[in-house]
Amino acid sequence: MNGARTASDGVLIAVDGVDAGALVKAARAALESRSRGGISKWDASGVFQELAVADSTAGAPSPRTLLLLYAADLAFRLRWQIRPALLEGRSVVAAPYVDTAIAFGRAAGLSAVWLTNLFRFAPRPAERRVVHTARGREHEVKDGFIGFSCDRMIGAKRNDKHRGRLIQGTAAELRKVRRR
């Protein structure tokens, strides 16, 4: 997009949260009142699928590495899914979008400035929604970007306490989104 909007432009809706199942449900609900639209989900590029099959000798990725991969995947989604659909006048729900990644990065201890700069390329959505996970249920998060990232960094079963703290921290950062 060159910045100029036309009457046929669609609407970008961001749905963020830690629970992949809740994200998809909220994304579908966001599209209910719209006649034309679709959902753009994380890992459309397949970069995380490649990471999932990487040999264990590659080691655990850092939060910074995971966020760089997320940014690359989001750039792919914008180029091949989101922008073309918006130009066709369709609504697109990005689930998750930028706030999930930034919340994960903040929970992992990364600089807010670094995170803001990393996602500066992403257009501001017309609508933002955050799907909150009930406190105390964060340990049930298994899928999606947050579950995948925690499993890769920490191990699926190896340290449930640390994994739970990271997911809870991400959820807490997402609760702050309403105040921004």
C-alpha positions in Angstrom: 0.0 0.0 0.0 1.3 3.4 -0.8 -0.5 5.2 2.0 -3.4 6.4 -0.2 -6.7 4.9 0.7 -9.6 4.4 -1.6 -13.3 3.7 -1.0 -12.6 0.0 -1.9 -10.0 -0.5 0.8 -10.9 -3.2 3.3 -10.4 -3.1 7.1 -7.6 -4.6 9.0 -8.6 -6.0 12.4 -5.9 -7.2 14.9 -6.8 -9.9 17.4 -4.1 -10.7 19.9 -3.8 -13.1 22.8 -1.9 -16.0 24.1 -4.4 -18.8 23.4 -4.5 -19.9 19.8 -7.9 -21.5 20.0 -9.4 -18.4 21.6 -7.7 -16.2 18.9 -9.3 -18.2 16.1 -12.7 -18.0 17.8 -12.4 -14.3 18.3 -11.2 -13.8 14.7 -14.3 -15.6 13.3 -16.5 -13.5 15.5 -14.9 -10.3 14.2 -15.8 -11.4 10.7 -19.4 -12.3 11.4 -20.9 -8.9 10.6 -18.7 -8.4 7.5 -19.8 -9.7 4.1 -16.2 -10.2 2.7 -13.2 -11.2 4.7 -10.7 -13.7 5.9 -8.3 -14.6 8.6 -4.5 -14.3 8.4 -2.8 -16.6 11.0 0.7 -16.8 12.2 3.2 -19.1 10.3 1.6 -18.5 6.9 5.2 -18.5 5.6 6.0 -21.9 7.1 9.1 -20.6 8.8 8.0 -22.0 12.2 7.1 -25.4 10.7 10.7 -25.5 9.5 11.9 -24.6 13.0 9.7 -27.4 14.5 11.5 -30.0 12.5 15.0 -28.7 13.1 17.4 -31.1 14.7 17.8 -30.7 18.5 21.5 -30.1 18.0 20.5 -26.7 16.6 19.8 -25.7 20.2 16.9 -23.6 21.6 16.2 -20.3 19.9 16.3 -17.1 21.9 13.3 -14.9 22.3 15.0 -12.4 19.9 15.4 -15.1 17.3 11.7 -16.1 17.6 10.6 -12.5 17.3 12.8 -11.9 14.2 11.2 -15.0 12.7 7.7 -13.7 13.7 8.5 -10.4 12.0 9.6 -12.2 8.9 6.4 -14.2 8.9 4.3 -11.1 9.4 6.0 -9.4 6.5 5.1 -12.5 4.4 1.5 -12.3 5.6 1.3 -8.6 4.8 2.8 -9.1 1.3 0.8 -12.2 0.2 -2.4 -12.2 2.3 -3.3 -9.0 4.1 -2.5 -6.1 1.7 -3.9 -7.8 -1.4 -7.2 -8.6 0.5 -7.4 -5.1 1.8 -6.9 -3.6 -1.7 -9.7 -5.9 -2.9 -12.0 -4.3 -0.3 -12.1 -7.3 2.0 -11.7 -7.2 5.7 -8.8 -9.1 7.2 -8.4 -10.3 10.7 -4.7 -10.8 11.7 -4.7 -13.4 14.5 -2.3 -12.8 16.1 -0.8 -9.5 15.0 1.8 -7.2 16.6 0.6 -6.8 20.2 1.0 -10.5 20.9 4.6 -10.5 19.7 5.5 -7.3 21.6 3.9 -8.7 24.8 5.9 -11.9 24.4 9.1 -9.9 23.9 8.4 -7.7 26.9 7.7 -10.8 29.1 11.0 -12.3 27.9 12.8 -9.1 28.9 13.5 -7.5 25.6 13.6 -3.7 25.2 10.3 -1.9 24.3 12.3 0.3 21.9 13.8 -2.7 20.1 10.4 -4.3 19.8 8.7 -1.1 18.5 11.4 -0.7 15.9 11.1 -4.3 14.8 7.4 -4.0 14.1 7.5 -0.5 12.7 6.8 -1.8 9.2 3.3 -3.2 10.2 0.4 -1.0 9.4 -1.8 0.2 12.2 -5.1 -1.8 12.3 -8.4 -0.1 12.1 -9.6 -2.2 15.1 -7.7 -3.9 17.9 -9.1 -6.7 20.1 -7.3 -8.6 22.8 -8.5 -12.1 23.9 -7.6 -12.6 27.5 -6.9 -16.0 29.0 -8.4 -16.6 32.4 -5.8 -16.1 35.1 -4.4 -19.3 36.3 -5.2 -21.1 33.0 -2.2 -19.8 31.1 -0.5 -23.2 31.7 -3.1 -24.7 29.3 -1.7 -22.7 26.3 -0.2 -25.3 24.0 -0.6 -24.0 20.4 0.0 -20.8 18.4 2.9 -18.5 18.5 3.1 -18.3 22.3 2.8 -22.0 23.0 5.2 -22.9 20.2 7.8 -20.3 21.3 7.7 -21.4 24.9 8.0 -25.0 23.9 11.0 -24.3 21.7 12.8 -22.0 24.2 12.1 -24.0 27.4 10.9 -27.4 26.3 7.4 -28.7 26.2 7.7 -30.5 29.6 11.1 -29.7 30.9 10.3 -26.6 33.0 6.6 -26.0 33.3 7.1 -23.4 36.0 9.3 -21.2 33.8 7.0 -21.8 30.8 4.0 -20.8 32.9 5.7 -17.6 34.1 6.6 -16.6 30.5 3.0 -17.2 29.4 1.6 -15.4 32.4 4.0 -12.5 31.7 2.8 -12.3 28.1 -0.8 -12.3 29.2 0.0 -9.5 31.7 1.6 -7.4 29.0 -1.4 -7.9 26.8 -3.7 -6.7 29.6 -1.8 -3.4 29.4 -2.8 -3.0 25.7 -6.1 -1.5 26.7 -4.3 1.3 28.4 -2.2 2.3 25.3 
